[in-house]
């Protein structure tokens, strides 16, 4: 994985969205509201669990229930403008 695509910070914001910042400074929001389905991700519809998002030592966005998001895919989504830019 390209180290620039490692997530530096992730923060849950309203509406099951994440604000993410990458090692290279790229920053934006990603709306996950329509993607929280299946055995691993559906529990994240609990706002308290969703808010427990953290970044592990490899720059991967994770939750305590074992759900995680690939930083490369998040990066590409934010870079392409599919994530909402956040001020």
N, C-alpha and C positions, 0 to 999 in steps of 0.2 A: 504494500500500500504506500502510496505517495504520502510522505510525512506532512505535506501541506494540507492534505485532505483530512488530517486528524482533527477531531472536534476538541476545542479548547474549553468551551463552556456550553452548557445547555440549560435552559430554564423553561419550565412549563408556564404557559400563559393561557388565558381563558379560551374556551372553545376547543379544547384538545389540540392546541397548537404548541409548537416548540419554537423558542428563539435559540438559534445556534450560532456560535462563532467558531471559526476554524483557525488553525495555526497561522495561516497566511493572512488573516485579518478579514476574510470574507465573512459577512454576517447577514442573516436573514431569518425569516420565519417559515415554518413548514406546518401546514394544516394536516393533521393526522386523523381528523374526525371521521372521514370516510374509509379509513384503512384499519380501524381497530376491530378486526374480526378474527375468528379462529381461536384455537385453544390458548395460544400464548398472548395474543394481543387483545382479545375481547375483555379480559379482566381490567385492562387499562381504561375502560369506560367508567371505572370508579375514579372520580376526580382526585380523591386522596392518594390513590396508588399512582395515578398519572403524574401527580405533583412530585413524586419521589424520584424523578428522573435524575440520573447522575452520569458522569463521564468516567469511564474506567481508565486504567493506566495505558491502554492502547489507543485512546481517543475514540472509543466506541460509546454511543449513547445507550444506556442500559436502565433497566428497572429492577427492583428487588425480586419480582416474580420470574426473572430469567429472560424477559423480552429484551431484544436489542435491535438497533438499527445500524446498518452498514454505513460508515462515514462517507465512502465513495458515492453512494447513491444519494445521500443527503446533500453532499457538496454539489453534485451535478444538478440536482433539483433547485438548489438556491442560486447557483451560478446561472442557470438558464432562465431564472426569473419565475419559475413555477412556484417558488415560495414567495410569500409576500415580503417585500422589503420593510424592515422595521426601523423607525427613527431612533 
